[in-house]
Amino acid sequence: MRRVLAGFVLGALALFGISCGSVETELESPPARPNIVLMLVEDLSPRIGALGDAVALTPNLDRLAREGVRYTHVFASAGVCAPSRAALITGMHQTSITAQHMRSSVYAWADGTGRRGYEATPPAFVKAFPELLRAAGYYTINNSKTDYQFGSPFTIWDENGVDADWINRADGQPFFAMYSQQVTHESGLFGPDGIAKQGAAVPALQASEARRAALPHRTRPEDVVVPPYYPDTPVVRSQIAQQYDNVQLMDAWVGERLAELEARGVLENTIVIWATDHGDGLPRAKRSLYDSGLHTPMIVRFPGGGRAGQADERMISFVDMAPTILALAGVNAPAHLPGQDAFAPAAAGQEQVFASRDRLDEWPDLGRAIRTRDFKYIRNEYPDAPLYLPLTYRENLPIMAELRRLHAEGALTPLQDSYFLTPRAAEELYDLRADPHETINLADDPAYTARKMELAAALSAWRMQIGDPGKLAEDQLIRAAWGADEQPTTRAPTLQQTSAGTVRLESATAGASIGYRLNDEPRWRLYTAPFPAVAGARVEAKAIRYGFKESDVATMVLK
Protein backbone atom coordinates (compact mmCIF):
# COMPACT_ATOMS: atom_id res chain seq x y z
CA MET A 1 0.00 0.00 0.00
CA ARG A 2 1.49 3.31 -1.03
CA ARG A 3 1.70 5.68 1.92
CA VAL A 4 1.90 8.96 -0.02
CA LEU A 5 0.90 10.34 -3.38
CA ALA A 6 2.51 8.61 -6.33
CA GLY A 7 4.05 11.83 -7.59
CA PHE A 8 5.86 12.38 -4.34
CA VAL A 9 7.02 8.76 -4.18
CA LEU A 10 8.68 8.96 -7.58
CA GLY A 11 10.31 12.25 -6.68
CA ALA A 12 11.54 10.95 -3.33
CA LEU A 13 13.00 7.81 -4.87
CA ALA A 14 14.82 9.89 -7.44
CA LEU A 15 16.16 12.06 -4.63
CA PHE A 16 17.55 9.03 -2.83
CA GLY A 17 19.10 7.70 -6.03
CA ILE A 18 16.83 4.65 -6.15
CA SER A 19 15.45 3.22 -9.35
CA CYS A 20 12.01 1.78 -9.95
CA GLY A 21 13.28 -0.95 -12.25
CA SER A 22 11.42 -4.19 -12.86
CA VAL A 23 12.11 -7.39 -10.97
CA GLU A 24 13.37 -9.13 -14.10
CA THR A 25 17.04 -8.25 -13.58
CA GLU A 26 18.74 -11.32 -12.16
CA LEU A 27 20.91 -11.17 -9.08
CA GLU A 28 24.62 -11.61 -9.46
CA SER A 29 25.60 -15.06 -8.24
CA PRO A 30 25.97 -14.83 -4.45
CA PRO A 31 28.75 -16.65 -2.63
CA ALA A 32 28.10 -20.38 -2.35
CA ARG A 33 27.53 -20.11 1.41
CA PRO A 34 26.96 -16.45 2.21
CA ASN A 35 26.56 -15.11 5.69
CA ILE A 36 23.01 -13.95 6.34
CA VAL A 37 21.94 -11.22 8.76
CA LEU A 38 18.27 -10.63 9.59
CA MET A 39 17.50 -7.39 11.41
CA LEU A 40 13.92 -7.58 12.64
CA VAL A 41 12.55 -4.47 14.33
CA GLU A 42 9.24 -4.03 16.07
CA ASP A 43 5.81 -2.55 15.40
CA LEU A 44 6.57 -0.50 12.30
CA SER A 45 4.82 0.18 9.02
CA PRO A 46 6.81 1.51 6.02
CA ARG A 47 7.79 4.82 7.68
CA ILE A 48 11.11 4.91 5.82
CA GLY A 49 12.50 7.70 3.65
CA ALA A 50 13.64 5.36 0.89
CA LEU A 51 10.13 3.88 0.79
CA GLY A 52 8.63 7.26 0.02
CA ASP A 53 7.84 8.67 3.46
CA ALA A 54 8.53 12.43 3.43
CA VAL A 55 8.68 12.75 7.23
CA ALA A 56 11.03 9.89 8.08
CA LEU A 57 14.73 10.59 8.72
CA THR A 58 16.39 7.25 7.95
CA PRO A 59 19.85 7.80 6.37
CA ASN A 60 21.14 4.31 7.15
CA LEU A 61 18.11 2.51 5.76
CA ASP A 62 18.17 4.84 2.77
CA ARG A 63 21.75 3.75 2.16
CA LEU A 64 20.74 0.11 2.53
CA ALA A 65 18.00 0.70 -0.06
CA ARG A 66 20.43 2.35 -2.49
CA GLU A 67 22.70 -0.68 -2.18
CA GLY A 68 19.89 -3.24 -2.05
CA VAL A 69 16.34 -4.09 -3.08
CA ARG A 70 13.13 -2.64 -1.63
CA TYR A 71 10.41 -5.26 -1.25
CA THR A 72 7.21 -3.23 -1.26
CA HIS A 73 4.48 -5.85 -0.75
CA VAL A 74 5.51 -7.90 2.29
CA PHE A 75 2.79 -9.00 4.74
CA ALA A 76 2.92 -10.47 8.21
CA SER A 77 0.62 -13.39 9.03
CA ALA A 78 -0.61 -11.59 12.18
CA GLY A 79 -0.71 -7.98 13.30
CA VAL A 80 0.91 -8.78 16.64
CA CYS A 81 4.39 -9.96 17.53
CA ALA A 82 4.40 -13.47 19.03
CA PRO A 83 2.08 -15.17 16.48
CA SER A 84 3.87 -13.31 13.68
CA ARG A 85 7.30 -14.39 14.91
CA ALA A 86 6.13 -17.98 15.33
CA ALA A 87 5.16 -18.03 11.66
CA LEU A 88 8.38 -16.39 10.55
CA ILE A 89 10.74 -18.68 12.48
CA THR A 90 8.98 -21.92 11.47
CA GLY A 91 7.69 -21.03 7.99
CA MET A 92 4.26 -22.27 9.11
CA HIS A 93 1.06 -20.29 9.62
CA GLN A 94 0.67 -19.80 13.36
CA THR A 95 -2.85 -21.25 13.22
CA SER A 96 -1.40 -24.57 12.08
CA ILE A 97 1.10 -24.90 14.95
CA THR A 98 -1.07 -23.87 17.98
CA ALA A 99 0.75 -20.50 18.15
CA GLN A 100 -2.08 -18.18 17.09
CA HIS A 101 -3.14 -16.76 20.45
CA MET A 102 -1.42 -13.70 21.95
CA ARG A 103 -0.05 -14.93 24.27
CA SER A 104 -0.13 -18.57 25.16
CA SER A 105 1.78 -17.82 28.37
CA VAL A 106 -1.07 -15.74 29.84
CA TYR A 107 -3.99 -18.00 29.01
CA ALA A 108 -6.49 -18.72 31.81
CA TRP A 109 -7.69 -22.29 31.29
CA ALA A 110 -11.43 -22.58 30.89
CA ASP A 111 -11.86 -25.77 32.94
CA GLY A 112 -11.48 -24.03 36.28
CA THR A 113 -7.99 -25.35 37.01
CA GLY A 114 -6.62 -21.83 37.40
CA ARG A 115 -4.46 -19.46 35.44
CA ARG A 116 -1.66 -21.34 33.75
CA GLY A 117 -0.09 -20.62 30.44
CA TYR A 118 1.22 -23.14 27.96
CA GLU A 119 3.81 -23.42 25.25
CA ALA A 120 2.56 -23.80 21.72
CA THR A 121 3.38 -27.25 20.42
CA PRO A 122 3.96 -27.52 16.67
CA PRO A 123 3.66 -30.87 14.91
CA ALA A 124 6.68 -33.11 15.40
CA PHE A 125 8.03 -32.46 11.89
CA VAL A 126 8.27 -28.67 12.37
CA LYS A 127 11.71 -27.15 12.91
CA ALA A 128 12.75 -23.51 13.15
CA PHE A 129 14.67 -22.59 10.03
CA PRO A 130 17.82 -21.47 11.97
CA GLU A 131 18.06 -25.02 13.31
CA LEU A 132 17.99 -26.30 9.73
CA LEU A 133 20.74 -23.82 8.87
CA ARG A 134 22.70 -25.02 11.87
CA ALA A 135 22.31 -28.62 10.75
CA ALA A 136 23.72 -27.57 7.37
CA GLY A 137 26.86 -26.11 8.96
CA TYR A 138 25.90 -22.50 9.69
CA TYR A 139 26.77 -20.83 12.97
CA THR A 140 23.48 -19.37 14.21
CA ILE A 141 23.10 -16.57 16.74
CA ASN A 142 20.11 -14.64 18.06
CA ASN A 143 20.50 -11.26 19.75
CA SER A 144 18.18 -11.43 21.47
CA LYS A 145 14.35 -11.57 21.32
CA THR A 146 12.71 -14.94 20.65
CA ASP A 147 8.95 -14.82 21.45
CA TYR A 148 8.00 -17.83 19.32
CA GLN A 149 5.27 -19.06 21.73
CA PHE A 150 7.00 -22.46 22.06
CA GLY A 151 9.84 -21.34 24.29
CA SER A 152 13.45 -21.04 23.12
CA PRO A 153 14.63 -24.55 22.25
CA PHE A 154 18.36 -24.72 22.85
CA THR A 155 18.98 -26.53 19.56
CA ILE A 156 17.94 -23.57 17.37
CA TRP A 157 20.90 -21.34 18.13
CA ASP A 158 24.60 -21.75 18.76
CA GLU A 159 24.28 -18.59 20.84
CA ASN A 160 21.11 -16.90 22.08
CA GLY A 161 21.07 -13.79 24.24
CA VAL A 162 22.20 -10.20 24.55
CA ASP A 163 25.86 -11.25 24.24
CA ALA A 164 25.40 -13.60 21.27
CA ASP A 165 28.00 -12.87 18.59
CA TRP A 166 28.85 -14.65 15.35
CA ILE A 167 32.51 -13.75 15.90
CA ASN A 168 32.76 -16.98 17.93
CA ARG A 169 32.19 -19.21 14.89
CA ALA A 170 34.87 -21.51 13.51
CA ASP A 171 37.25 -20.14 10.89
CA GLY A 172 35.54 -20.01 7.53
CA GLN A 173 32.16 -21.06 8.92
CA PRO A 174 29.21 -19.12 7.47
CA PHE A 175 26.84 -17.56 9.96
CA PHE A 176 23.20 -16.63 10.28
CA ALA A 177 22.62 -13.79 12.74
CA MET A 178 19.21 -12.52 13.81
CA TYR A 179 19.07 -9.18 15.60
CA SER A 180 16.01 -7.61 17.23
CA GLN A 181 15.54 -3.98 18.18
CA GLN A 182 12.61 -2.77 20.26
CA VAL A 183 12.81 1.03 20.22
CA THR A 184 9.91 1.27 17.73
CA HIS A 185 7.79 -1.11 19.83
CA GLU A 186 4.35 0.02 21.00
CA SER A 187 5.77 0.56 24.49
CA GLY A 188 7.99 3.29 23.03
CA LEU A 189 4.82 5.38 22.72
CA PHE A 190 3.69 4.96 26.32
CA GLY A 191 3.22 8.04 28.46
CA PRO A 192 5.09 8.46 31.79
CA ASP A 193 2.38 6.63 33.76
CA GLY A 194 2.46 3.74 31.30
CA ILE A 195 6.24 3.50 31.46
CA ALA A 196 6.14 3.39 35.25
CA LYS A 197 3.99 0.23 35.12
CA GLN A 198 6.43 -1.80 33.00
CA GLY A 199 8.56 -3.30 35.76
CA ALA A 200 11.88 -4.60 34.45
CA ALA A 201 11.40 -2.72 31.16
CA VAL A 202 11.36 0.71 32.83
CA PRO A 203 15.13 1.44 32.52
CA ALA A 204 15.16 0.62 28.80
CA LEU A 205 12.05 2.73 28.14
CA GLN A 206 13.49 5.65 30.10
CA ALA A 207 16.77 5.33 28.19
CA SER A 208 14.87 5.50 24.90
CA GLU A 209 13.05 8.57 26.16
CA ALA A 210 16.39 10.22 26.93
CA ARG A 211 17.78 9.34 23.49
CA ARG A 212 14.70 10.83 21.82
CA ALA A 213 15.17 14.03 23.80
CA ALA A 214 18.78 14.23 22.58
CA LEU A 215 17.94 13.93 18.89
CA PRO A 216 19.15 16.99 16.96
CA HIS A 217 16.05 16.92 14.74
CA ARG A 218 12.79 16.13 16.52
CA THR A 219 9.76 15.35 14.37
CA ARG A 220 7.29 18.23 14.39
CA PRO A 221 3.71 17.10 15.04
CA GLU A 222 2.45 19.55 12.42
CA ASP A 223 4.47 17.70 9.75
CA VAL A 224 2.95 14.24 10.18
CA VAL A 225 0.09 12.82 8.14
CA VAL A 226 -2.96 11.76 10.19
CA PRO A 227 -4.87 8.89 8.53
CA PRO A 228 -8.64 9.34 8.30
CA TYR A 229 -9.41 6.72 10.95
CA TYR A 230 -7.80 8.94 13.65
CA PRO A 231 -9.06 12.34 14.82
CA ASP A 232 -6.68 15.15 13.95
CA THR A 233 -5.80 16.36 17.46
CA PRO A 234 -2.55 17.45 19.14
CA VAL A 235 -2.36 14.18 21.11
CA VAL A 236 -2.70 12.06 17.98
CA ARG A 237 -0.15 14.13 16.08
CA SER A 238 2.26 13.97 19.02
CA GLN A 239 2.04 10.17 19.16
CA ILE A 240 2.71 9.79 15.43
CA ALA A 241 5.62 12.25 15.68
CA GLN A 242 7.05 10.25 18.58
CA GLN A 243 6.94 7.13 16.41
CA TYR A 244 9.04 8.93 13.80
CA ASP A 245 11.57 9.89 16.48
CA ASN A 246 11.74 6.25 17.50
CA VAL A 247 12.35 5.39 13.85
CA GLN A 248 15.37 7.72 13.92
CA LEU A 249 16.78 5.82 16.90
CA MET A 250 16.15 2.51 15.17
CA ASP A 251 17.87 3.75 12.01
CA ALA A 252 20.97 4.67 14.01
CA TRP A 253 21.03 1.10 15.35
CA VAL A 254 20.89 -0.23 11.76
CA GLY A 255 23.90 1.94 10.97
CA GLU A 256 25.78 0.42 13.90
CA ARG A 257 25.07 -3.10 12.67
CA LEU A 258 26.22 -2.26 9.13
CA ALA A 259 29.37 -0.56 10.45
CA GLU A 260 30.15 -3.66 12.52
CA LEU A 261 29.89 -5.89 9.43
CA GLU A 262 32.15 -3.51 7.49
CA ALA A 263 34.70 -3.22 10.28
CA ARG A 264 34.94 -7.00 10.57
CA GLY A 265 35.38 -7.33 6.82
CA VAL A 266 32.35 -9.52 6.10
CA LEU A 267 29.79 -7.14 4.61
CA GLU A 268 30.57 -8.11 1.03
CA ASN A 269 30.03 -11.78 1.81
CA THR A 270 26.81 -11.17 3.75
CA ILE A 271 23.18 -10.91 2.70
CA VAL A 272 21.56 -8.27 4.91
CA ILE A 273 17.78 -8.38 5.42
CA TRP A 274 16.00 -5.61 7.30
CA ALA A 275 12.30 -5.99 8.08
CA THR A 276 9.68 -5.40 10.77
CA ASP A 277 7.56 -7.97 12.59
CA HIS A 278 4.20 -6.29 11.70
CA GLY A 279 2.72 -2.83 11.27
CA ASP A 280 2.65 0.22 13.53
CA GLY A 281 2.12 -0.11 17.29
CA LEU A 282 -0.81 2.29 17.14
CA PRO A 283 -4.55 1.54 17.50
CA ARG A 284 -6.25 0.05 14.41
CA ALA A 285 -2.80 -0.95 13.22
CA LYS A 286 -1.15 -3.37 15.65
CA ARG A 287 -3.39 -6.41 16.27
CA SER A 288 -5.63 -5.65 13.28
CA LEU A 289 -6.05 -7.41 9.95
CA TYR A 290 -5.83 -4.17 8.01
CA ASP A 291 -2.72 -3.31 6.02
CA SER A 292 -1.82 -0.84 8.78
CA GLY A 293 -1.21 -3.92 10.95
CA LEU A 294 0.08 -6.40 8.36
CA HIS A 295 2.03 -4.46 5.72
CA THR A 296 5.71 -4.51 6.62
CA PRO A 297 8.70 -2.88 4.95
CA MET A 298 11.67 -5.00 3.87
CA ILE A 299 15.03 -4.08 2.35
CA VAL A 300 17.62 -6.66 1.27
CA ARG A 301 21.25 -5.99 0.38
CA PHE A 302 22.91 -8.71 -1.68
CA PRO A 303 26.68 -9.22 -2.03
CA GLY A 304 28.06 -7.75 -5.23
CA GLY A 305 25.37 -5.08 -5.45
CA GLY A 306 22.87 -7.28 -7.29
CA ARG A 307 19.77 -5.25 -8.31
CA ALA A 308 20.94 -2.32 -6.18
CA GLY A 309 18.35 0.42 -5.93
CA GLN A 310 15.50 -1.56 -7.41
CA ALA A 311 11.98 -2.13 -6.13
CA ASP A 312 10.41 -5.59 -6.12
CA GLU A 313 6.61 -5.53 -6.00
CA ARG A 314 5.96 -9.26 -5.75
CA MET A 315 3.67 -10.17 -2.86
CA ILE A 316 5.50 -11.93 -0.04
CA SER A 317 4.06 -13.57 3.07
CA PHE A 318 5.98 -14.09 6.30
CA VAL A 319 5.68 -17.84 5.71
CA ASP A 320 7.94 -17.27 2.68
CA MET A 321 10.81 -16.09 4.86
CA ALA A 322 11.95 -19.54 6.01
CA PRO A 323 12.16 -21.17 2.55
CA THR A 324 13.69 -17.96 1.14
CA ILE A 325 16.50 -17.79 3.70
CA LEU A 326 17.14 -21.52 3.41
CA ALA A 327 17.45 -21.10 -0.36
CA LEU A 328 19.94 -18.25 0.10
CA ALA A 329 22.07 -20.67 2.13
CA GLY A 330 21.72 -23.47 -0.43
CA VAL A 331 19.62 -25.57 1.96
CA ASN A 332 16.58 -27.44 0.68
CA ALA A 333 13.38 -26.35 2.38
CA PRO A 334 11.23 -29.10 3.94
CA ALA A 335 8.34 -30.15 1.73
CA HIS A 336 5.72 -29.24 4.35
CA LEU A 337 6.48 -25.51 4.23
CA PRO A 338 3.63 -23.64 2.50
CA GLY A 339 5.76 -20.70 1.38
CA GLN A 340 8.11 -20.20 -1.54
CA ASP A 341 11.57 -18.82 -2.26
CA ALA A 342 10.47 -15.21 -2.65
CA PHE A 343 13.82 -14.03 -4.01
CA ALA A 344 14.07 -16.56 -6.83
CA PRO A 345 14.19 -14.62 -10.13
CA ALA A 346 11.56 -16.88 -11.69
CA ALA A 347 9.17 -16.72 -8.72
CA ALA A 348 5.93 -14.89 -9.48
CA GLY A 349 5.23 -14.04 -5.85
CA GLN A 350 2.11 -14.93 -3.94
CA GLU A 351 -1.25 -14.30 -5.59
CA GLN A 352 -2.91 -14.41 -2.17
CA VAL A 353 -1.59 -13.88 1.35
CA PHE A 354 -3.42 -14.89 4.52
CA ALA A 355 -3.51 -13.56 8.05
CA SER A 356 -5.19 -14.35 11.36
CA ARG A 357 -6.32 -12.54 14.49
CA ASP A 358 -7.04 -14.63 17.58
CA ARG A 359 -7.16 -14.04 21.32
CA LEU A 360 -5.35 -10.83 22.22
CA ASP A 361 -4.06 -10.96 25.77
CA GLU A 362 -7.16 -11.11 27.98
CA TRP A 363 -9.76 -10.76 25.20
CA PRO A 364 -10.94 -13.54 22.85
CA ASP A 365 -11.37 -12.82 19.17
CA LEU A 366 -11.21 -14.64 15.85
CA GLY A 367 -10.72 -13.07 12.45
CA ARG A 368 -9.24 -14.33 9.20
CA ALA A 369 -8.13 -12.36 6.16
CA ILE A 370 -7.12 -12.97 2.57
CA ARG A 371 -5.38 -10.29 0.54
CA THR A 372 -4.77 -10.15 -3.19
CA ARG A 373 -3.02 -7.40 -5.10
CA ASP A 374 -6.25 -5.38 -5.28
CA PHE A 375 -8.67 -6.62 -2.60
CA LYS A 376 -8.82 -7.58 1.09
CA TYR A 377 -11.54 -9.83 2.52
CA ILE A 378 -11.91 -10.21 6.30
CA ARG A 379 -14.18 -12.61 8.16
CA ASN A 380 -14.98 -11.71 11.78
CA GLU A 381 -16.33 -14.58 13.86
CA TYR A 382 -16.93 -12.51 17.01
CA PRO A 383 -18.97 -9.65 15.49
CA ASP A 384 -20.49 -8.79 18.87
CA ALA A 385 -17.06 -7.63 20.04
CA PRO A 386 -15.76 -4.28 18.74
CA LEU A 387 -12.51 -3.95 16.84
CA TYR A 388 -11.39 -2.02 19.90
CA LEU A 389 -10.76 -4.33 22.81
CA PRO A 390 -9.88 -2.77 26.20
CA LEU A 391 -6.47 -4.41 26.42
CA THR A 392 -4.70 -3.44 29.62
CA TYR A 393 -1.35 -3.13 27.85
CA ARG A 394 -2.60 -0.90 25.02
CA GLU A 395 -4.40 1.42 27.45
CA ASN A 396 -0.95 2.82 28.34
CA LEU A 397 -0.95 4.71 25.03
CA PRO A 398 -1.98 8.38 25.32
CA ILE A 399 -3.69 8.06 21.93
CA MET A 400 -6.01 5.42 23.42
CA ALA A 401 -7.15 7.79 26.17
CA GLU A 402 -7.72 10.42 23.50
CA LEU A 403 -9.80 8.10 21.34
CA ARG A 404 -11.91 6.93 24.28
CA ARG A 405 -12.46 10.52 25.43
CA LEU A 406 -13.65 11.68 22.03
CA HIS A 407 -15.82 8.59 21.62
CA ALA A 408 -17.53 9.32 24.95
CA GLU A 409 -18.08 12.93 23.84
CA GLY A 410 -19.54 11.91 20.49
CA ALA A 411 -16.78 13.89 18.77
CA LEU A 412 -15.50 11.20 16.40
CA THR A 413 -16.49 10.83 12.76
CA PRO A 414 -18.50 7.71 11.88
CA LEU A 415 -15.34 6.09 10.50
CA GLN A 416 -13.33 6.88 13.63
CA ASP A 417 -16.17 5.82 15.91
CA SER A 418 -16.54 2.46 14.13
CA TYR A 419 -13.48 1.32 16.09
CA PHE A 420 -15.68 1.11 19.20
CA LEU A 421 -19.05 0.06 17.81
CA THR A 422 -20.88 -3.24 17.78
CA PRO A 423 -21.99 -5.24 16.06
CA ARG A 424 -18.91 -5.36 13.93
CA ALA A 425 -19.42 -6.43 10.33
CA ALA A 426 -19.15 -10.20 10.01
CA GLU A 427 -17.56 -9.69 6.60
CA GLU A 428 -15.39 -6.89 5.27
CA LEU A 429 -14.27 -6.28 1.69
CA TYR A 430 -11.99 -3.47 0.55
CA ASP A 431 -10.81 -2.24 -2.82
CA LEU A 432 -7.19 -1.55 -1.89
CA ARG A 433 -6.32 0.54 -4.91
CA ALA A 434 -9.26 2.90 -4.49
CA ASP A 435 -9.31 2.74 -0.67
CA PRO A 436 -5.81 2.00 0.70
CA HIS A 437 -6.82 2.87 4.29
CA GLU A 438 -9.60 0.24 4.18
CA THR A 439 -12.38 2.58 5.21
CA ILE A 440 -15.25 1.67 2.83
CA ASN A 441 -16.63 -1.81 3.44
CA LEU A 442 -17.95 -3.21 0.15
CA ALA A 443 -19.11 -6.56 1.54
CA ASP A 444 -22.80 -5.70 1.14
CA ASP A 445 -22.43 -3.92 -2.19
CA PRO A 446 -24.14 -6.03 -4.90
CA ALA A 447 -21.55 -4.88 -7.44
CA TYR A 448 -18.89 -6.78 -5.48
CA THR A 449 -20.82 -9.96 -4.62
CA ALA A 450 -18.88 -12.14 -7.04
CA ARG A 451 -15.53 -10.85 -5.74
CA LYS A 452 -16.60 -11.40 -2.13
CA MET A 453 -17.74 -14.96 -2.81
CA GLU A 454 -14.51 -15.76 -4.64
CA LEU A 455 -12.33 -14.53 -1.78
CA ALA A 456 -14.56 -16.07 0.90
CA ALA A 457 -14.28 -19.46 -0.81
CA ALA A 458 -10.49 -19.14 -1.10
CA LEU A 459 -10.24 -18.21 2.59
CA SER A 460 -12.36 -21.19 3.62
CA ALA A 461 -10.27 -23.52 1.46
CA TRP A 462 -7.07 -22.22 3.05
CA ARG A 463 -8.44 -22.69 6.55
CA MET A 464 -9.32 -26.28 5.74
CA GLN A 465 -5.93 -26.89 4.17
CA ILE A 466 -3.96 -25.75 7.22
CA GLY A 467 -6.31 -27.35 9.76
CA ASP A 468 -7.41 -24.06 11.30
CA PRO A 469 -8.82 -24.91 14.76
CA GLY A 470 -11.13 -21.89 14.73
CA LYS A 471 -12.88 -21.42 18.07
CA LEU A 472 -11.59 -24.60 19.67
CA ALA A 473 -10.97 -23.90 23.36
CA GLU A 474 -7.29 -23.44 24.10
CA ASP A 475 -7.11 -26.09 26.78
CA GLN A 476 -8.53 -28.60 24.29
CA LEU A 477 -6.21 -27.34 21.58
CA ILE A 478 -3.03 -27.74 23.59
CA ARG A 479 -4.04 -31.01 25.23
CA ALA A 480 -4.60 -32.46 21.78
CA ALA A 481 -1.13 -31.26 20.75
CA TRP A 482 0.45 -32.64 23.90
CA GLY A 483 -1.47 -35.90 23.81
CA ALA A 484 -1.75 -35.47 27.58
CA ASP A 485 -3.30 -33.28 30.27
CA GLU A 486 0.07 -31.89 31.36
CA GLN A 487 2.99 -30.63 29.34
CA PRO A 488 5.05 -33.69 28.39
CA THR A 489 8.77 -33.99 29.02
CA THR A 490 11.03 -34.92 26.12
CA ARG A 491 12.60 -38.34 26.58
CA ALA A 492 16.31 -38.17 27.38
CA PRO A 493 18.59 -39.40 24.60
CA THR A 494 20.15 -42.81 24.63
CA LEU A 495 23.88 -42.88 23.90
CA GLN A 496 25.33 -45.83 22.01
CA GLN A 497 28.98 -46.37 21.19
CA THR A 498 28.91 -48.37 17.97
CA SER A 499 31.29 -51.01 16.65
CA ALA A 500 32.11 -48.58 13.83
CA GLY A 501 33.80 -46.28 16.32
CA THR A 502 31.05 -43.69 16.46
CA VAL A 503 28.50 -42.43 18.98
CA ARG A 504 24.82 -42.58 18.09
CA LEU A 505 22.18 -40.53 19.92
CA GLU A 506 18.43 -41.14 19.83
CA SER A 507 15.35 -39.89 21.68
CA ALA A 508 12.14 -41.87 21.89
CA THR A 509 10.13 -38.63 21.58
CA ALA A 510 9.00 -38.08 18.01
CA GLY A 511 10.35 -34.85 16.57
CA ALA A 512 12.89 -34.31 19.32
CA SER A 513 16.03 -32.32 18.53
CA ILE A 514 19.18 -33.47 20.30
CA GLY A 515 22.18 -31.53 21.50
CA TYR A 516 25.43 -32.83 22.88
CA ARG A 517 28.78 -31.64 24.19
CA LEU A 518 32.11 -33.21 24.95
CA ASN A 519 34.15 -32.80 28.11
CA ASP A 520 32.16 -29.89 29.54
CA GLU A 521 32.21 -27.72 26.43
CA PRO A 522 30.43 -24.42 27.13
CA ARG A 523 27.98 -24.76 24.21
CA TRP A 524 25.74 -27.54 23.02
CA ARG A 525 26.37 -28.92 19.54
CA LEU A 526 23.43 -29.93 17.36
CA TYR A 527 23.35 -33.66 16.75
CA THR A 528 22.77 -34.52 13.10
CA ALA A 529 24.61 -37.84 12.62
CA PRO A 530 26.83 -40.29 14.53
CA PHE A 531 30.16 -38.68 15.45
CA PRO A 532 33.60 -40.20 16.09
CA ALA A 533 34.15 -41.73 19.51
CA VAL A 534 37.24 -40.56 21.37
CA ALA A 535 38.35 -42.89 24.16
CA GLY A 536 38.02 -41.31 27.58
CA ALA A 537 35.82 -38.46 26.39
CA ARG A 538 32.75 -37.59 28.44
CA VAL A 539 29.60 -37.07 26.36
CA GLU A 540 26.55 -35.21 27.64
CA ALA A 541 23.31 -35.17 25.64
CA LYS A 542 19.83 -33.75 26.07
CA ALA A 543 16.78 -33.40 23.85
CA ILE A 544 13.89 -31.02 23.25
CA ARG A 545 10.66 -31.38 21.32
CA TYR A 546 9.26 -27.93 20.60
CA GLY A 547 6.51 -27.24 23.13
CA PHE A 548 7.60 -30.05 25.48
CA LYS A 549 9.80 -29.73 28.54
CA GLU A 550 13.49 -30.26 27.96
CA SER A 551 14.82 -33.71 28.81
CA ASP A 552 17.23 -34.62 31.55
CA VAL A 553 20.90 -34.81 30.59
CA ALA A 554 22.25 -38.25 29.75
CA THR A 555 25.99 -38.90 30.06
CA MET A 556 28.52 -41.50 28.92
CA VAL A 557 32.29 -41.85 29.20
CA LEU A 558 33.57 -43.33 25.96
CA LYS A 559 35.70 -46.44 25.96
BELHURA-V490426 format. One line per field, one symbol per residue. ss: DSSP state (h for helix, s for strand, l for the rest). psi: psi as a letter, one per 20 degrees, with the letter a starting at -180 (. if undefined). burial: b if it has 16 or more other ideal C-beta (glycine too) atoms within 10 Angstrom, else e. Layout:
ss->???
psi->???
burial->???
//
This chain:
ss->lllllhhhhhhhhhhlllllllllllllllllllssssssslllllllhhhlllllllhhhhhhhhhlssssssslllllhhhhhhhhhhlllhhhlllllslhhhlsllllllslllllllllllllhhhhhhhlllssssslllllllllllllllsslllllhhhllllllsssssssllllhhhhslhhhhhllhhhhhhhhhhhhhhhlllllllhhhllllllllllhhhhhhhhhhhhhhhhhhhhhhhhhhhhhhlllhhhsssssssllllllllllllllhhhhssssssslhhhllllssslllssllhhhhhhhhhllllllllllllllllllllllllsssssllsllslllssssslllsssssslllllllllllllhhhshhhhhhhhhhhlllllhhhhlllllllllsssssllllllllllllllhhhhhhhhhhhhhhhhhhhhhlllllllhhhhhhhhhllllllsllllssssllllsssssllllllssssssllllllssllllsslllllsssssssllllsllllssssll
psi->ppirqhgggggghhgikprlrrjhpqqqprqgmqqppooorqlpammpgijjohhpnmhghhghhhibppoimppqiqkqgghghggghijqphiikkkiqoqhijpopijjjroparpqnrqhipqqhhhhgghjjqppqpniqeliikbmpiihqhporijppiijrqpipqqpppqqpjhjqhhijqrghgghijciiggghhghghhghiphnqpphiiqpoqijqqnrhgghgghhhghhhhggghhgghggghggghjkihjkppppprriaaqkrqjepirjrhhhhpqqppppqqjkpkpjrpojqppqhiigghghghhikppqqhipiarniiphipirphpqqrqpbpodjpqroqqqppahiqppppojmiiprgppmpgghiiphhghgghghghikjqrgghhihiqqqqphqqppohghmhimioojhjohijgggghghgghgggghhgilpicjpqhhgghhhhhkrhqpqpppqqqpporijkrpppqqippjqqpqrqplkqhqpqpphrqqppopiqppqqrqpppirqqrrpqqppq.
burial->bebeeeeebeebbeebebeeeebeeebeebeebbbbbbbbbbbbbbbbbbbbbebbbbebbbbbbbbbbbbbbbbbbbbbbbbbbbbbbbbbbbbbbbbbbbbbeebebeeeeeeeebbbbbbeebbbbbbbbbbbebbbbbbebbbbbbbebbbbbbbbeeebebeebeeeebbbbbbbbbbbbbbbbbbeebbeebeeeeebbeebbeebeeeeeebebeebeebebbbebebbbbbbbbbbbbbbbbbebbbebbeebeeeebbeebbbbbbbbbbbbbbbbbbbbbbbbbbbbbbbbbbeebbbbbbbebbbbbbbbbbbbbbbbebebbeebbbbbbbeeebebbebbbbbbbbbbeeebbbbbbbbeebbbbbbebeebbbbbebeebebbbbbebbeebbeeeebeeebbbbeeeebeebbbbbbeeebbbeebbbeeeebeebbeebbebbeebbeebebbeeeebbebbbebbeeeebbbbbbbebebeeeeebbbebebebbbbbbbeeeeeebbbbeeeeebeeeeebbbbbbbbbbebbeebebebe
//
